[in-house]
Amino acid sequence: MAAISLSPALAQQPVQPTPHGCIARAHGVTLEVSALRDDVLRVRMWRGANQPEDASWAVLPAARTSAVRTTPEAAGFHTGRLRVAVGNDLALTVSDLEGHVLQQDAKPAEWSGDRFRLYKQRVPEESFFGLGDKPGPLDRSGEAFTMWNTDHFGWQESTDPIYKSIPFFIDFNHGRTLGVLVDNTWRSFFDFGRANPNQVAFGSENGPIDYYLLYGPDPKQVVSSYAWLTGPTPLPPLWSLGFQQSRYTYEPESQLMGIAQRLRADKIPSDALYLDIDFQKNNRPFTVDADKFPNFADMVHTLAADQFHLVVITDLHIADLPNSHYAPYDTGTAQDQFVKNPDGSTYVGKVWPGPAVFPDFTREQTRAWWGTLYKEFSDEGVAGFWNDMNEPAVFGVPSKTMPDNVVHRVDEPGFQKRTATHLEIHNVYGMENSRGTYEGLLKLHPDTRPFVLTRASYAGGSDMPPPGLVTTARPGTTCA
């Protein structure tokens, strides 16, 4: 990687105050620091004259555009809680008002083509927590991680990456806590002192340098600020806080009903039962195998009468079945809802039902269509839904997912209407899948809290399993 290098003719310009922060430029690079609140900063960097698109899949528009007045200083500014200073080579230092350094650049930003890295100073006393669904020690010190949602069956403590990408961590140092959210959806990297024990490094293969600093000083305040940025978790239905029973798999119908009867007979607490893919006809989402489950609607009602809530899986891969009266495929094709190959044809990949097509969840209209697919199950009384395989997982290819050059047609409020390759969208694909499910269920039944379980997600999506879930996962899946 090539670091920023300043020649005498290209010396850094003075730090320019803005109403809500400051801007500094050096060697064709711009650094912008904005105060969203007295305790929350947004940091952006870009090369050249064109500022990157100001949009986010994770951060709420109201939070991202929030601002407080700042007081200019010679090399930066201060808020009611924080002080920001910009030194040579755009070196950024953030301190509290007592002078305790919370984060300080260790060296200039580096780019290699579109790939970038940022380096922050690290001291031995620092501990780091976060990144969501990652194995290994709770304290991430001395570890390094990759953000790339991956279907990795049989993962171990050292496996990385796995199913989710939550690019948020907490830096705890001498009782003072700073949260860092790196809002970049491309494949990204975090190193908490593994390559260099005196540095923390993070970066990505492409996309914007756009990150948020959330000051505590206690961890509770940092987590509260994170929820302010990305949105609080909606209240789940009360039953989902109880005990839940899942495995791969319950079939036929008599086996599921036998499990329910045994749980009640033995007085084992249970509020929910799960159905994995084998309740479907040939593993096709939004179908029921009438041979295995001949009385599906009556079964749901019988379970509900005995205080069981049924959760069924609805994978996002739609079986590629033209002229077969398979409604999800027929309506999705008619409305042009599926992701494309570079030549404009519909991408087809092999998953549980065989050849399958994939909804383009970067489109608001596609998520709305996806939500309508739940009407029959929802009307029959199915209480919750399990979005699995949504990294997205694809069988029979080394990458375990779509090709890098698959095309998504971004059509989303707040974003430029444009195309994007799968490299940019991959890490948010599962989150937008579960978003479409949640919003669809809420539209179908506005007075009922939806329950949606997802395997893949990004910052702003749920990355915790529901309390009390007991599960035996099938190959290629997890209930976390």
Secondary structure, 3 states (H helix, E strand, C coil): CEECCCCHHHCCCCCEEECCEEEEEECCEEEEEEEEECCEEEEEEEECCCCCCCCCCCCCHHHHCCCCCCEEECCEEECCCEEEEECHHHCEEEEECCCCEEEEEEEEEEEECCEEEEEEECCCCCEEEECCCCCCCCCCCCCEEEECCCCCCCCCCCCCCCCCECCEEEEEECCEEEEEEECCCCCEEEECCCCCCCEEEEEECCCCEEEEEEECCCHHHHHHHHHHHHCCCCCCCHHHHCCEEEECCCCCHHHHHHHHHHHHHCCCCCCEEEECHHHCHHHCCCCCCCCCCCCHHHHHHHHHHCCCEEEEECCCCEECCCCCCCHHHHHHHHCCCECECCCCCECCEEECCEEEECECCCEHHHHHHHHHCCHHHHHCCCCEEEECCCCCCCCCCCCCCCCCCCEEEEECCCCCCEEEEHHHHHHHHHHHHHHHHHHHHHHHCCCCCCCEEECCCECCCCCCCCCCEEEECCCCCCCC
